[in-house]
Amino acid sequence: MEEHREYVDSRKDDSPQIRKGAGARKAAKKPSFDLEPGKGGTLVADFNFGTIEGIMILNLSKETLDAIAQNSSGSTDNSDTEDEFDSDEPKVKGKRKHITTKTTKDADTGKKRKILPSVSRRVYYQLRGSETGEGQILPEPQPGHINFLNDQATRFVSLAYEVPYISGKVEFHGVKVSDKPLRTPESWDSFSWSAYEYARAARWR
């Protein structure tokens, strides 16, 4: 525990960066990931990667999340999805994590950290969100997975298979900094295709 505190203290002045191609683009000074229980056996998270922000839905089953994405992609009414997977349950203990990110153009090239988590330590996710510059909604669910590196889930490494506005796959690392999340995720439908079309039309009024 003391080692973890020292690690967190050592990261307080870091400015994580998201690397894009040959150049570099600064992310938020403290990219964040606030995790809490959701419905239907899922977890939900509010995330901010600097370039994009939004909601993640997480589950041990990749098939469950693929079903969520399939049911919501292209739909203009996702009330069933929102009812089942939204975060409007009584709040229980969640987690707040600070993260750093980097991209790789090819997951099979370059140096790779060998991480062999137990099955129960890997969770899959789908994310939706919006671009933080002009606020354009990103309605297409994007997949990835998270490997927790210990049984206490105080450290993790994750891979986002594809992230809008960021070239290549994105690997990010995080450490737990609080037992209580500071931000509550918005609903999954806040970033739906219906919301995207409404926002797009509103820009031209």
HUNOR-V969710 format. One line per field, one symbol per residue. ss: DSSP state (H for helix, E for strand, L for the rest). Layout:
# HUNOR-V969710
ss->???
This chain:
# HUNOR-V969710
ss->LHHHHHHHHHLLLLLLEEEELLEEEELLLLLEEEEEELLLLLEEEEEELLLEEEEEEEELLHHHHHHHHHHHLLLLLLHHHHHHHLLLLLLLLLEEEEEEEEEELLLLLLLLLLLLLLHHHEEEEEEEEEELLLLLEEEEEEEEEEEELLLLLLEEEEEELLELLELLEEEEEEEEEELLLLLLLLLHHHHLHHHHHHHHHHLLL
